[in-house]
Amino acid sequence: MIAPVSFADEPAILPGWRFSVAPMMDWTDRHCRAFHRALSGRARLYTEMVTTGAVIHGDRERLLGFSGVEHPVAVQLGGSNPADLAQAARIAAEFGYDEVNLNVGCPSDRVQEGRFGACLMREPALVGECVTAMKAAVCVPVTVKCRIGVDDQDPEAALDALADAVVTAGVDGLIVHARKAWLKGLSPKENRDVPPLDYGRAARLKAARPTLPLAVNGGLRSLGDVQARLAEVDGVMVGRAAYMEPAMLLDVDPLLYGMAAPAPDPFAAVEAFEPYVAGVLQSGERLHAVTRHMLGLFNGRPGSRAFRRHLSTQGMRADADLDTLRAAVALVSRDRPDARIRDAQAAA
């Protein structure tokens, strides 16, 4: 049983940073973020990584547009040219983002070819220059998401060097994915699982720099895991677990912030989310653009498989609408409470 707690000492400059949902390519688009906001009013949300070139030269509304319900929401940028990052950060701030985050953790080949992402762990001075340029361009917080090192780097020296550089540049917070990244020999997927986790490295950095807002990311599967890490650092970022089991987000506000969740259960959350879905449909997008992010909402309940199947088949149809979503929800049993509700009842 997880005991509810309230963290009044959360960094004021980064509201919601105590718990955030990680930026994930192809997953945390604007519809995913709006859905997650229906489950937690406090969690900080992040966009998929967008490159500076795309922001400067591409369709900005498509890349950066978001709904006002998403606040607090941060944009994650990929790049290594300080001037380009400054320009992209300025554009993002003008769109209304609450934070600009620099990706120093992605290990994909495409990112390496562009000289950004995890390979920048080898160039801490350049990362510092990038943060300096971004800080000069915007008034919103500028943060960095990094690894503890890459390839044969010593994580003690590599993370210290990166932290030294960005703190000197005035960074507002550092998010540490507590694994190395292997730039050759492992795929991006393998880099999320194969290198061993080292939460202790992040804890040592926080102990050495107590005034630096520090969050940890990687391998966290439950709010029990989250609370264990919050004993050592200021914030926790959860990725795949929050996406695959989104109902966990209903516990974030009461357990981590001492506030009521936006909805009492997943059924009420879907009902409250319907106006957003209706707006998406009215704009001409298909239902699947939203509901693909909702497939895991009822995991563990009788009927969850039928819910997923219905949305995965009928939700793809060009004429799928709110009734399609409601029909899928109707396949899920309301009779047997899930583990989250059973725990709440036991505590009452």
N, C-alpha and C positions, 0 to 999 in steps of 0.2 A: 504494500500500500504506500503510495507516494503522499507525503504530507504537504498540504498547501503552504506556500510561503510567499512573501511579498518582498521584492527587492527595491527598496527606496533609493539605493545608492547607484542605480543604473546611470551611466554617463548621460548628463542632461543634453549634451550636444548630439547624442545619437539615440533618441527615443525608440524603443522597440528593439534595440541592439542586443538586449539580454537574450532574446531568442530570434533567430532569423531563418528563413528558408533560402537555401543556397541557389545561386545562379546555375541553371542546368540547360545546356543547349538542347533545342527542340522540345523542351518541356515547360520552362517557366516563362511562357509568353504572356501577353496581357490577359488572356482569358483564364489561364491557370492562376495568375496572381489575383484576379478578381474573385475567383472561386475560393482560394485560400483565405482571402480577406473575409469571406462569409463565415469562415470557421474560427478565425482569430482576429480580433480588432487591434491587437498590440504587436504581433510578430512583424518584424521588418522583412520586406519582400525585395527580391533582386531580379532584375531582368536577365535574360540570356546575355552572354557576352556579345557586344557589338564592336566592330573594329572602327578605328578612327576614320579610315578611308570611307567606310560605308556611311558613317554619320556625316562626314563633310560633303561627300559627293552623291549620296544615295537618296532614297525616298525617306525623308526624315519622319514624316507622319507614320508611315508603315513601321519603321524601325523603332521609333521612340514614343509614339503616341500611347497614352494609357488613360484609364478611367480614374476620376478623382477619388473613387472609393478605395484605391490601392494604397493611399498614404498610410504609414511612412513607406516609401518605395525608393530604391536606389538603382542607378544604372551602372552596369559593369562595362568598362571599356577595355579593349585590347589594342595595344600599340606600344611603341617605344620611342617615337619622335616627340620630344617635349613640346614643340610648337603645335604639332597636330593634336596631341592630347589636350593641350590648353584650349584649342579651338573646339574640339569635340566636347570637352567638359563644359565650355561656355554654352554651347548649343543645348546640351542636355539640361543644364541649369535653367535655361530659358523655357524649356518644356515643363519645368516645375518639379524635377526630381529632388528628393530630400538629401541625396548623397551621391557622390561619384566615386566609384571603386575601380581600381586598376588591377587587372588580371596579371599576376605573376605566378600562376600555378598550373595553367593548362599545358599538358605535355604533348598535344597532337603534332604530327608532322607539319601540317599546314601552318599551325601557329609558330612552330620553330622556324619555318622558312621565312615567315614575316618578322622574325627577330622579336617576338614578344611571348607572353606566357611564361612558363616555368623556366625557359632558358635564361630569362633575365635574373634568375638567382645568381648567375655567374657575373652579373654586372650591377652590383648594388649602387655604385656611384651614378650610373645612368638612371636607375630607378629613382634615386634621390632627385636627380635633375627633373625627371618627369613629374614627381610630386610637387616640387617647387613651382614648376610652370603651371600646373593645374590649380594649385593654391592661389597663385597670383591672378588666375582667370575667373575664379568663382568665389562666392560667399558661402556656399553650402559645404559641409564636411567632405574631405577627400580621404579615402581609406585605401588600403592595399590588401589584397588576398594573395597569400604566397604558400609555398611548401617549406619544409624544414631544410631542404637542400635538394640537389639533383646529382644523379650518378654517384661518383666517388667522393663528393664533397663531405666534409665533416659537418654534421648538422649543428654542432655547437658553434663552430666558426662561421658557417654559412648564414645561419639565422641571425646571429649577432651582427654580422656585417650588414645584412639587409635592414635589420631594425635600426642600427646606428644611422644608416643613410637616410631612412625615411623619417625618423624622429628629428634629425637635424633639419630636414626639409619642412617640418611642421605637420606631419601626417596626423590625422584626427583619430585613427584607429587602425589596428592590424588584425587581420583574420588569418590564422595559421591552419592550413590543412596539415594535420600532424603526421604526414608521411613524406618520405622522399619521393621524387619523381624520377623514373628512369627514362631518359630521352631516347635511348636506343635499346631495342630488345623487348619492350613492353608496349602494348597498345594503350590508348587512353582508358579503355575499360579495365584492363589489367592494372593500370596505375592507380585505380580506385580501390583495388583489393589486395594486390600482391605485396607491395612494400609494407613492412610492418608498421603499425601505428605506434607513435611515441608521444602520448599526451604529456608525459613528464617533461619533454623538451619545451613545450609551450608553457607549462607551469613554471619552469625555471626562468624563462624569459620574463614572465609576469612578475616573478619575485624580484628579478634584477631591475625591472622597470615598472614599479608599482603605479606610476602616474599615467602610463600608456594604456588606453583602452584596448584590451586584447580579447579576441574571441577565438575559439577553437572549432575546427571542422574535421569530419572524417570518421566514418564507422559508427556513428551514433544512431541507435535503433529505437530508443524509447525515451520517455521523459525521465525515467529513472537514470538512464545514462546521462541525460542532460544535467540533472541535478548533481550528479557526481562530479561532473566537470566544472560546474558553476561554483564549487567549493574552492577552485584554484584560479579561475579566470573570470573575466567580466561578462562574457557572452558565449553563446553556443550557436553554431550554424548547422542545421540539419538539411540533408539533401534528399537522397532516394527514399528514406523512411517516410518523410513528410509527403512525398509525392505518391508513393505506393500505398500508404496507409493514412490518407488525409484526415480521417476522423481523429487522429492523435492531436490535431491542431485545436480541436474543441477543448482540450485540457490545458492548453498553453496559458490562456488568460487567467483562469481560476488558480492554477497551480503555481505559475511563475510570477503573476502580477497581482494576485488577490482581487481580481475583477471577474465579473460574470462573463461567460462566453457569449458571443453574438446569438447563439441558438442553443437550446437545451439538448438537442440530439441531431443526428444526421438528417432525419426526415424534415425537421423544422428548418435546417440549414438549406436544404434543397428548395423548400417552399419560399424562403426569403430570397433565394438567389434567382428565382424565376423572372423577376422584372429585368435583371441584367441579361438573361438568356433571351428574353423576348426582344430586347433592344438589338442584340447581335443578329437575330433572325431578321428583324426589320431592316437592318443595314445590308442584307443580302448574303451574309455568310450562312453556311450550313450548320445544323445543330452539332454535328460531330466536331467542329472546331472547338466547341466548349466541352462537350461531354466526354471527349477522349481523356480529359484530365480528371474525370470524376469516377472512373471505373473501379477504383479501390475503396470508395467511400464506405461501402457496407461490408467489407471483408469481415468474416467471422460470424455473420448473421445468416440464418436460413434464407435462401433466395438470392444470396449475393451473386452466385454464379449465373443465375437466370437474369439478374439485373445487368451484369456485364455483357452477357450474350445478346440481350435485347438492344442495348446501346451500340454494341459493336456491329450489329447487322442492320436493324431498323434505323438506328441513328445516322447511318451513312446515306440514307435515301435523300434525294433532293427535296422531297416533300415532308421530311421529318420536322416536327414542331414540338411545342411544349407538351402536347398530349402524348407524344412519343416518350418524352422524359418521364411524364407522370405514370405512364403505363409500365415503364421499367421499374420505377420506385414501388409501384403496387405489387411487384413480384417479391418484394423483400418482406419478411415477417417482422411485425412490430411486437410480437408477443414475448420473445425471449430476449432479455437485455444482453447487450454485449459486455465485455469485461469492464469497460470504462464505466458503464451505468451500474453494474454490480458492485464495483468498488465504491462508488458514490453512495449507493444504498447501504452498504455495510458500514460506512462511516457515519451515516445519519443517526 
